[in-house]
Amino acid sequence: RLQARQLANLLWAVAALYAHHKPVLGALSVQAASRAEDHVVEMVPQELAATAWALAVLRCSSGAEGGCTRWGKLDTLLENEVQNRLLEGDDHGFHPRELCNVLWACAAKRSSNMPFMGAVAIRALDCLPEFTPQGQSSFAWSL
């Protein structure tokens, strides 16, 4: 049985290779996303960010627009988990890289969840001095 980290890594790898092997990896991505739904609360920030990135890449690679049902439930669970952790007042280990990856995923999939994006953007602004120049440009692009 795959754990949260393994599922996040699997989705990341599937997304990275998806454009080259759509028939096989499309089915695998749906299976992995379905299983990951039960593990979102266990994921650390790096795993949440990697999974959000993977879903955005899969959505872009498949040509699916914003409300793609294949990964929609996992998208919603990820957004809720990240937002809840950030709004609790404790960053829970969300560092610049994770914040940039989450914001990039939101921008790439054209997320319209403004409360979620606002929570991530506020945390990112709080730690902006810690961002690398690339992180700052990624942050600005995603807004």
C-alpha positions as CSV (number, residue, x, y, z in Angstrom):
1,R,0.0,0.0,0.0
2,L,1.5,3.3,-1.0
3,Q,1.9,6.1,1.6
4,A,1.5,9.8,1.1
5,R,5.1,10.5,0.1
6,Q,5.1,7.6,-2.4
7,L,1.8,8.8,-4.0
8,A,3.1,12.4,-4.3
9,N,6.3,11.1,-5.9
10,L,4.4,8.8,-8.2
11,L,2.1,11.6,-9.4
12,W,5.0,13.9,-9.9
13,A,6.8,11.3,-12.0
14,V,3.7,10.5,-14.0
15,A,3.2,14.2,-14.7
16,A,6.8,14.6,-15.8
17,L,6.5,11.8,-18.3
18,Y,2.8,12.1,-19.3
19,A,3.3,13.9,-22.6
20,H,5.4,11.0,-23.9
21,H,3.2,8.1,-22.7
22,K,-0.4,9.3,-22.4
23,P,-2.3,6.1,-22.8
24,V,-0.5,4.2,-20.0
25,L,0.2,7.1,-17.7
26,G,-3.3,8.6,-18.1
27,A,-4.9,5.6,-16.4
28,L,-2.1,5.5,-13.8
29,S,-2.6,9.1,-12.9
30,V,-6.3,8.6,-12.2
31,Q,-5.6,5.6,-10.0
32,A,-2.8,7.4,-8.1
33,A,-4.9,10.5,-7.7
34,S,-7.8,8.5,-6.4
35,R,-5.6,6.8,-3.8
36,A,-3.9,10.1,-2.8
37,E,-7.3,11.5,-1.8
38,D,-7.2,9.4,1.3
39,H,-3.7,10.6,2.2
40,V,-3.9,14.4,1.8
41,V,-4.0,15.1,5.5
42,E,-0.8,13.1,6.0
43,M,1.2,14.9,3.4
44,V,3.9,17.3,4.4
45,P,4.2,20.6,2.5
46,Q,6.7,19.3,0.0
47,E,4.3,16.4,-0.9
48,L,1.3,18.8,-1.1
49,A,3.2,21.1,-3.4
50,A,4.5,18.2,-5.6
51,T,1.0,16.8,-5.9
52,A,-0.5,20.2,-6.8
53,W,2.2,20.7,-9.4
54,A,1.7,17.3,-10.8
55,L,-2.1,17.8,-11.2
56,A,-1.5,21.2,-12.9
57,V,0.9,19.6,-15.4
58,L,-1.4,16.7,-16.0
59,R,-4.3,19.1,-16.6
60,C,-2.2,21.1,-19.1
61,S,-0.7,18.1,-20.8
62,S,-4.1,16.5,-21.3
63,G,-5.7,19.7,-22.6
64,A,-8.2,19.6,-19.8
65,E,-9.5,23.0,-18.6
66,G,-10.2,24.2,-15.1
67,G,-12.9,21.8,-14.0
68,C,-11.4,18.5,-15.1
69,T,-13.3,15.8,-13.1
70,R,-10.4,13.3,-13.3
71,W,-8.4,15.2,-10.7
72,G,-11.0,17.7,-9.4
73,K,-11.6,16.0,-6.0
74,L,-7.9,15.7,-5.2
75,D,-7.4,19.4,-6.3
76,T,-10.1,20.5,-3.9
77,L,-8.8,18.4,-1.0
78,L,-5.2,19.8,-1.6
79,E,-6.5,23.4,-1.7
80,N,-8.5,22.9,1.5
81,E,-5.6,21.2,3.3
82,V,-3.1,23.9,2.4
83,Q,-5.5,26.7,3.2
84,N,-6.4,25.2,6.6
85,R,-2.8,24.8,7.6
86,L,-1.9,28.3,6.6
87,L,-4.9,29.9,8.3
88,E,-4.1,28.1,11.6
89,G,-1.4,30.6,12.0
90,D,1.4,28.1,11.8
91,D,3.2,27.7,8.5
92,H,3.6,23.9,9.0
93,G,6.8,23.9,7.1
94,F,5.7,25.8,4.0
95,H,8.9,27.3,2.7
96,P,9.3,29.5,-0.4
97,R,9.8,26.6,-2.8
98,E,6.6,24.9,-1.7
99,L,4.7,28.1,-1.8
100,C,5.9,28.9,-5.3
101,N,5.1,25.5,-6.5
102,V,1.5,25.7,-5.1
103,L,1.0,29.2,-6.6
104,W,2.5,28.1,-9.9
105,A,0.0,25.1,-10.0
106,C,-2.9,27.5,-9.2
107,A,-1.9,29.8,-12.0
108,A,-1.3,27.0,-14.5
109,K,-4.7,25.5,-13.9
110,R,-6.3,28.9,-13.6
111,S,-7.7,28.4,-10.2
112,S,-10.6,30.6,-9.2
113,N,-10.4,29.7,-5.4
114,M,-9.5,33.2,-4.2
115,P,-9.6,32.4,-0.5
116,F,-7.1,29.6,-1.1
117,M,-4.8,31.7,-3.3
118,G,-5.0,34.6,-0.9
119,A,-3.9,32.4,2.0
120,V,-0.9,31.1,0.0
121,A,0.0,34.6,-1.3
122,I,-0.1,36.1,2.2
123,R,2.2,33.5,3.6
124,A,4.5,33.9,0.5
125,L,4.6,37.7,1.1
126,D,5.5,37.1,4.8
127,C,8.6,35.1,3.8
128,L,9.4,37.0,0.6
129,P,12.9,38.0,1.9
130,E,13.8,34.3,2.0
131,F,12.9,33.7,-1.6
132,T,15.7,33.3,-4.2
133,P,15.5,35.6,-7.2
134,Q,14.0,32.7,-9.2
135,G,11.5,32.1,-6.4
136,Q,10.6,35.8,-6.5
137,S,10.0,35.8,-10.2
138,S,8.0,32.6,-10.0
139,F,5.9,34.2,-7.3
140,A,5.3,37.3,-9.3
141,W,4.4,35.2,-12.4
142,S,1.9,33.1,-10.6
143,L,-0.1,36.1,-9.4
